[in-house]
């Protein structure tokens, strides 16, 4: 059996493939250009009150109070589920840029997630003293507030924010002094 494919067919296939590649590139650029997590005007209090687990809700309220006092920033809801404190503007070498909270937390199904920068001075040493936790790239997962040393949490938060302020000088929300 002989299959004959005309030049026009090959040309159409090539154009189709090129079109798909261009479409995928444009789609990828659109996805990258739209940050998934942005500061919203939604209520932090409403978010916390909607946490089903009473212990997790109480722990989140305590952590919000602690981070508010430590950072001097009012808590703001980012996206639908991250409570952020302060913000900074980042720009990667790829050209992708956006805003992010200096530090954040979220009540997830399996843990309370703390969002810090992935790497900063003394992080590993502080985590050794922190208490019961798990880590991801830039996240620290805890089950309950009683499992951790809140003094170490304060040090982790301060060190993370200082690191961001060194990387992105004068591009972050300044804390207001009372």
Steps between C-alpha positions, in 0.01 A plus 500: 500500500638836398402819673528818301520823692497820307717800571183690596416239766848518646485878494161496676632262768807719552287815525264327741792390718648851490161649587470267798847597618420870465167453679671307780760778532232771513296299750806444716583871489142587596510256790837634615384858458203451733608442859288236670523648846431870530395713793123521521262711701347191656469477875769318698253466789246330270769264370605403851143461626431260210771256618305192608748361752464706819858435617645593161282814494621601848864431407469702178353796692790483745758481220336795321523707820862396550600580139310830506684603818838377373485647149293811565292417191126452498393157376362497144343214310694395189302288259236299676701347781833664586524757777793725412689767689664783308594459136789531261540524126718234338639468150675186380770485234240341270307828515217355707405741775231559757422571861506260791452519874818532705373215718177306499298215641209284395279242666522194277322167544804324643695781665546868565738620231747781563641673192855635525774541241660166409850583622640748747780523751464278808179336373619143555635580848173664599295210363695262725366695800155568355314190613288246315464600133553398139647713225447559131699734276381822660238360735500376855215273600382470860210310651437723799647801672591300811743294289730794431708761681339836417823685588671304223207575268561871561868455415414305182256771389745783574785327319282420198380861471854637541613269218223623267582862583864440405408336168228751408606825670237773519251286311310381805227647710657689783379434849338800660637608835251594769 
